Amino acid sequence: MMGNQSHTLVELQRLMHRLIRREVSPAEVACSLDVPVERLDLYRRMARGRIETALVQTYACLSVVLGPVKWARVVDGYYLA
């Protein structure tokens, strides 16, 4: 799909989900949706940040025990599930 084409809601949701999971870059999605790449990068970072905050709040002790490197892998795994 190229820019200026209309997307169904399902297509848009799948595309944004792939963006959050880092399966596609903000630049690729920006081109497809004809929007500024900065907006999509901000959206991706905000969405991931909210989910990571929820995971840290839910599993606070685990995030401390694992440390930042292993915890980052757990968070990335969450997105792949």
DSSP file (Angstrom, degrees, kcal/mol; ACC not computed):
  #  RESIDUE AA STRUCTURE BP1 BP2  ACC     N-H-->O    O-->H-N    N-H-->O    O-->H-N    TCO  KAPPA ALPHA  PHI   PSI    X-CA   Y-CA   Z-CA
    1    1 A M              0   0    0      0, 0.0     2,-0.2     0, 0.0     3,-0.1   0.000 360.0 360.0 360.0 137.1    0.0    0.0    0.0
    2    2 A M    >   -     0   0    0      1,-0.2     3,-1.1    31,-0.1    30,-0.1  -0.642 360.0 -72.9-107.2 168.0    1.3    3.4   -0.8
    3    3 A G  T 3  S+     0   0    0     28,-0.3    -1,-0.2     1,-0.2    30,-0.2  -0.103 113.2  33.4 -56.1 157.7    0.5    6.8    0.7
    4    4 A N  T 3  S+     0   0    0      1,-0.3     2,-0.3    28,-0.1    -1,-0.2   0.484  88.3 120.3  71.4   5.5   -2.9    8.4    0.1
    5    5 A Q    <   -     0   0    0     -3,-1.1    -1,-0.3    27,-0.5     2,-0.2  -0.769  67.7-115.8 -93.7 146.7   -4.7    5.1   -0.1
    6    6 A S        -     0   0    0     -2,-0.3     2,-0.4    -3,-0.1    27,-0.0  -0.580  27.9-153.6 -81.3 146.2   -7.4    4.5    2.3
    7    7 A H        -     0   0    0     -2,-0.2     2,-0.1    26,-0.1    -1,-0.0  -0.893  15.3-120.0-116.0 145.6   -7.0    1.7    4.8
    8    8 A T     >  -     0   0    0     -2,-0.4     4,-2.4     1,-0.1     5,-0.2  -0.412  33.6-107.9 -74.1 163.8   -9.6   -0.3    6.6
    9    9 A L  H  > S+     0   0    0      1,-0.2     4,-2.6     2,-0.2     5,-0.2   0.903 121.4  51.6 -59.8 -41.5   -9.7   -0.2   10.3
   10   10 A V  H  > S+     0   0    0      2,-0.2     4,-2.4     1,-0.2    -1,-0.2   0.914 109.9  48.8 -63.4 -43.2   -8.4   -3.7   10.6
   11   11 A E  H  > S+     0   0    0      2,-0.2     4,-2.4     1,-0.2    -1,-0.2   0.911 112.4  48.6 -62.3 -42.4   -5.5   -2.9    8.2
   12   12 A L  H  X S+     0   0    0     -4,-2.4     4,-2.6     2,-0.2     5,-0.2   0.913 111.1  49.8 -65.3 -43.0   -4.6    0.2   10.2
   13   13 A Q  H  X S+     0   0    0     -4,-2.6     4,-2.3     1,-0.2    -2,-0.2   0.918 112.4  47.7 -62.2 -43.7   -4.7   -1.7   13.5
   14   14 A R  H  X S+     0   0    0     -4,-2.4     4,-2.3     2,-0.2    -2,-0.2   0.902 112.0  49.9 -64.5 -40.9   -2.4   -4.4   12.1
   15   15 A L  H  X S+     0   0    0     -4,-2.4     4,-1.8     2,-0.2    -2,-0.2   0.924 112.7  46.0 -64.3 -44.7    0.0   -1.8   10.7
   16   16 A M  H  X S+     0   0    0     -4,-2.6     4,-2.4     2,-0.2    -2,-0.2   0.870 110.7  53.6 -67.9 -35.7    0.2    0.1   14.0
   17   17 A H  H  X S+     0   0    0     -4,-2.3     4,-2.1    -5,-0.2    -1,-0.2   0.914 108.5  49.7 -62.8 -42.4    0.6   -3.2   15.9
   18   18 A R  H  <>S+     0   0    0     -4,-2.3     5,-2.8     2,-0.2     6,-1.0   0.862 109.4  53.0 -64.0 -35.3    3.5   -4.1   13.7
   19   19 A L  H ><5S+     0   0    0     -4,-1.8     3,-1.4     3,-0.2    -2,-0.2   0.942 109.6  46.8 -63.4 -48.3    5.0   -0.6   14.3
   20   20 A I  H 3<5S+     0   0    0     -4,-2.4    -2,-0.2     1,-0.3    -1,-0.2   0.857 111.2  51.8 -63.5 -35.6    4.8   -1.1   18.1
   21   21 A R  T 3<5S-     0   0    0     -4,-2.1    -1,-0.3    -5,-0.2    -2,-0.2   0.465 113.9-120.7 -79.7  -0.5    6.3   -4.5   17.8
   22   22 A R  T < 5S+     0   0    0     -3,-1.4    -3,-0.2    -4,-0.2    -2,-0.1   0.786  76.6 128.1  64.8  30.3    9.2   -3.0   15.7
   23   23 A E  S   <S+     0   0    0     -5,-2.8     2,-0.3    -6,-0.2    -4,-0.2   0.714  77.4  26.7 -83.9 -23.1    8.4   -5.2   12.8
   24   24 A V  S    S-     0   0    0     -6,-1.0    -2,-0.2    -9,-0.1    -1,-0.2  -0.956  89.4-113.4-134.1 154.4    8.3   -2.1   10.5
   25   25 A S     >  -     0   0    0     -2,-0.3     4,-2.0     1,-0.1     5,-0.2  -0.483  24.6-115.8 -85.5 157.0   10.0    1.2   10.9
   26   26 A P  H  > S+     0   0    0      0, 0.0     4,-2.8     0, 0.0     5,-0.2   0.863 117.4  57.8 -56.5 -34.4    8.2    4.5   11.6
   27   27 A A  H  > S+     0   0    0      2,-0.2     4,-2.0     1,-0.2     5,-0.2   0.905 105.2  49.1 -64.2 -40.7    9.5    5.6    8.2
   28   28 A E  H  > S+     0   0    0      2,-0.2     4,-2.0    -3,-0.2    -1,-0.2   0.927 114.8  43.9 -63.7 -44.5    7.8    2.7    6.4
   29   29 A V  H  X S+     0   0    0     -4,-2.0     4,-2.6     2,-0.2     5,-0.2   0.899 110.5  55.4 -68.8 -39.6    4.5    3.3    8.1
   30   30 A A  H  X>S+     0   0    0     -4,-2.8     5,-1.6    -5,-0.2     4,-1.5   0.904 109.1  47.8 -58.8 -41.8    4.7    7.1    7.6
   31   31 A C  H  <5S+     0   0    0     -4,-2.0   -28,-0.3     2,-0.2    -1,-0.2   0.919 112.4  48.9 -64.5 -43.7    5.1    6.5    3.8
   32   32 A S  H  <5S+     0   0    0     -4,-2.0   -27,-0.5     1,-0.2    -2,-0.2   0.866 121.9  33.5 -64.7 -37.1    2.2    4.1    3.8
   33   33 A L  H  <5S-     0   0    0     -4,-2.6    -1,-0.2   -30,-0.2    -2,-0.2   0.526 103.2-126.4 -97.9  -7.3   -0.1    6.5    5.7
   34   34 A D  T  <5 +     0   0    0     -4,-1.5    -3,-0.2    -5,-0.2    -4,-0.1   0.942  66.3 127.2  59.0  50.1    1.3    9.7    4.3
   35   35 A V  S   <S-     0   0    0     -5,-1.6    -1,-0.2    -6,-0.1    -2,-0.1  -0.897  70.5 -79.8-129.5 160.7    1.9   11.2    7.8
   36   36 A P    >>  -     0   0    0      0, 0.0     4,-1.2     0, 0.0     3,-0.8  -0.383  33.1-135.7 -63.5 134.8    5.1   12.7    9.3
   37   37 A V  H 3> S+     0   0    0      1,-0.2     4,-2.4     2,-0.2     5,-0.2   0.827 102.2  64.2 -60.1 -32.9    7.5   10.0   10.5
   38   38 A E  H 3> S+     0   0    0      1,-0.2     4,-2.2     2,-0.2    -1,-0.2   0.864  99.3  52.9 -61.0 -36.6    8.1   12.0   13.8
   39   39 A R  H <> S+     0   0    0     -3,-0.8     4,-2.4     2,-0.2    -1,-0.2   0.902 111.0  46.0 -66.0 -40.9    4.4   11.5   14.8
   40   40 A L  H  X S+     0   0    0     -4,-1.2     4,-2.7     2,-0.2    -2,-0.2   0.883 111.4  51.0 -71.9 -37.3    4.6    7.7   14.3
   41   41 A D  H  X S+     0   0    0     -4,-2.4     4,-2.4     2,-0.2    -2,-0.2   0.918 112.0  48.1 -64.5 -41.7    7.9    7.4   16.2
   42   42 A L  H  X S+     0   0    0     -4,-2.2     4,-2.6    -5,-0.2    -2,-0.2   0.924 111.8  49.8 -62.3 -45.3    6.4    9.4   19.1
   43   43 A Y  H  X S+     0   0    0     -4,-2.4     4,-2.8     2,-0.2     5,-0.2   0.926 111.0  49.5 -59.2 -46.3    3.3    7.2   19.0
   44   44 A R  H  X S+     0   0    0     -4,-2.7     4,-2.5     1,-0.2     5,-0.2   0.930 112.9  46.2 -60.4 -46.8    5.4    4.0   19.0
   45   45 A R  H  X S+     0   0    0     -4,-2.4     4,-2.3     1,-0.2    -1,-0.2   0.899 114.2  48.3 -64.8 -40.1    7.5    5.2   21.9
   46   46 A M  H  X S+     0   0    0     -4,-2.6     4,-2.3     2,-0.2    -2,-0.2   0.928 112.6  47.7 -66.4 -44.6    4.5    6.3   23.9
   47   47 A A  H  X S+     0   0    0     -4,-2.8     4,-2.0     1,-0.2    -2,-0.2   0.938 115.0  44.9 -62.6 -47.4    2.6    3.1   23.3
   48   48 A R  H  X S+     0   0    0     -4,-2.5     4,-2.8    -5,-0.2    -1,-0.2   0.893 112.1  53.7 -63.2 -39.5    5.6    0.9   24.3
   49   49 A G  H  X S+     0   0    0     -4,-2.3     4,-2.3    -5,-0.2    -2,-0.2   0.894 107.7  49.6 -62.7 -40.9    6.2    3.2   27.3
   50   50 A R  H  X S+     0   0    0     -4,-2.3     4,-2.1     2,-0.2    -1,-0.2   0.917 113.6  45.2 -64.8 -43.1    2.7    2.8   28.6
   51   51 A I  H  X S+     0   0    0     -4,-2.0     4,-2.4     2,-0.2    -2,-0.2   0.922 112.8  50.2 -68.5 -42.6    2.8   -1.0   28.3
   52   52 A E  H  X S+     0   0    0     -4,-2.8     4,-2.7     1,-0.2    -2,-0.2   0.896 109.2  52.5 -62.9 -38.7    6.3   -1.2   29.9
   53   53 A T  H  X S+     0   0    0     -4,-2.3     4,-2.4     2,-0.2    -1,-0.2   0.920 109.5  49.2 -60.8 -44.0    5.1    0.9   32.8
   54   54 A A  H  X S+     0   0    0     -4,-2.1     4,-2.0     1,-0.2    -2,-0.2   0.901 111.7  48.9 -62.5 -40.9    2.1   -1.4   33.3
   55   55 A L  H  X S+     0   0    0     -4,-2.4     4,-2.9     2,-0.2    -2,-0.2   0.914 111.3  49.2 -65.6 -42.2    4.4   -4.4   33.3
   56   56 A V  H  < S+     0   0    0     -4,-2.7    -2,-0.2     1,-0.2    -1,-0.2   0.901 112.1  49.0 -63.7 -40.6    6.9   -2.8   35.8
   57   57 A Q  H >< S+     0   0    0     -4,-2.4     3,-0.5    -5,-0.2    -1,-0.2   0.875 116.6  42.3 -66.3 -36.6    4.0   -1.9   38.1
   58   58 A T  H 3< S+     0   0    0     -4,-2.0    -2,-0.2     1,-0.2    -1,-0.2   0.867 129.3  26.9 -77.2 -37.6    2.6   -5.5   37.9
   59   59 A Y  T 3X S+     0   0    0     -4,-2.9     4,-2.3    -5,-0.2    -1,-0.2  -0.361  74.6 147.1-122.4  50.7    6.0   -7.2   38.1
   60   60 A A  H <> S+     0   0    0     -3,-0.5     4,-1.5     1,-0.2    -1,-0.2   0.903  74.1  45.7 -57.0 -48.0    8.1   -4.7   40.1
   61   61 A C  H  > S+     0   0    0      1,-0.2     4,-2.7     2,-0.2    -1,-0.2   0.907 111.6  52.5 -64.5 -41.4   10.2   -7.2   42.0
   62   62 A L  H  > S+     0   0    0      1,-0.2     4,-2.6     2,-0.2     5,-0.3   0.899 106.3  52.9 -62.6 -40.6   10.9   -9.3   38.8
   63   63 A S  H  X S+     0   0    0     -4,-2.3     4,-1.4     1,-0.2    -1,-0.2   0.871 112.3  45.8 -64.4 -34.8   12.1   -6.2   36.9
   64   64 A V  H  < S+     0   0    0     -4,-1.5    -2,-0.2    -5,-0.2    -1,-0.2   0.927 113.4  48.3 -71.5 -45.8   14.5   -5.4   39.7
   65   65 A V  H  < S+     0   0    0     -4,-2.7    -2,-0.2     1,-0.2    -3,-0.2   0.898 114.8  45.4 -62.4 -41.8   15.8   -9.0   40.1
   66   66 A L  H  X S-     0   0    0     -4,-2.6     4,-0.6    -5,-0.2    -1,-0.2   0.835 102.8-142.7 -72.5 -32.4   16.3   -9.4   36.3
   67   67 A G  H  X  -     0   0    0     -4,-1.4     4,-2.5    -5,-0.3     5,-0.2  -0.097  34.8 -64.0  83.7 168.5   18.0   -6.1   35.8
   68   68 A P  H  > S+     0   0    0      0, 0.0     4,-2.0     0, 0.0    -1,-0.2   0.840 128.9  49.6 -64.2 -37.3   17.6   -3.8   32.8
   69   69 A V  H  > S+     0   0    0      2,-0.2     4,-1.3     1,-0.2    -2,-0.1   0.961 117.7  37.8 -69.9 -50.3   19.1   -6.0   30.1
   70   70 A K  H  X S+     0   0    0     -4,-0.6     4,-1.9     1,-0.2    -1,-0.2   0.875 115.3  55.1 -68.4 -36.0   17.0   -9.1   30.9
   71   71 A W  H  X S+     0   0    0     -4,-2.5     4,-2.5     1,-0.2    -1,-0.2   0.907 103.7  55.0 -63.5 -39.8   14.0   -7.1   31.7
   72   72 A A  H  X S+     0   0    0     -4,-2.0     4,-2.5     1,-0.2    -1,-0.2   0.871 106.9  51.5 -60.0 -36.6   14.2   -5.4   28.3
   73   73 A R  H  X S+     0   0    0     -4,-1.3     4,-2.4     2,-0.2    -1,-0.2   0.883 108.2  51.4 -67.6 -37.2   14.1   -8.9   26.8
   74   74 A V  H  X S+     0   0    0     -4,-1.9     4,-1.8     2,-0.2    -2,-0.2   0.928 111.4  47.4 -63.3 -44.6   11.0   -9.8   28.8
   75   75 A V  H  X S+     0   0    0     -4,-2.5     4,-1.4     2,-0.2    -2,-0.2   0.927 112.1  49.3 -63.7 -45.1    9.3   -6.6   27.6
   76   76 A D  H  X S+     0   0    0     -4,-2.5     4,-1.2     1,-0.2     3,-0.2   0.904 109.3  53.3 -60.7 -39.8   10.2   -7.3   24.0
   77   77 A G  H  X S+     0   0    0     -4,-2.4     4,-1.1     1,-0.2    -1,-0.2   0.847 101.1  60.7 -62.8 -34.0    8.9  -10.9   24.4
   78   78 A Y  H >< S+     0   0    0     -4,-1.8     3,-0.5     1,-0.2    -1,-0.2   0.904 104.2  49.2 -58.4 -41.9    5.6   -9.5   25.6
   79   79 A Y  H 3< S+     0   0    0     -4,-1.4    -1,-0.2    -3,-0.2    -2,-0.2   0.791 109.1  52.5 -69.9 -27.6    5.2   -7.7   22.3
   80   80 A L  H 3<        0   0    0     -4,-1.2    -1,-0.2     1,-0.2    -2,-0.2   0.656 360.0 360.0 -83.0 -15.0    6.0  -10.9   20.4
   81   81 A A    <<        0   0    0     -4,-1.1    -1,-0.2    -3,-0.5    -2,-0.1   0.485 360.0 360.0 -74.8 360.0    3.4  -13.0   22.2
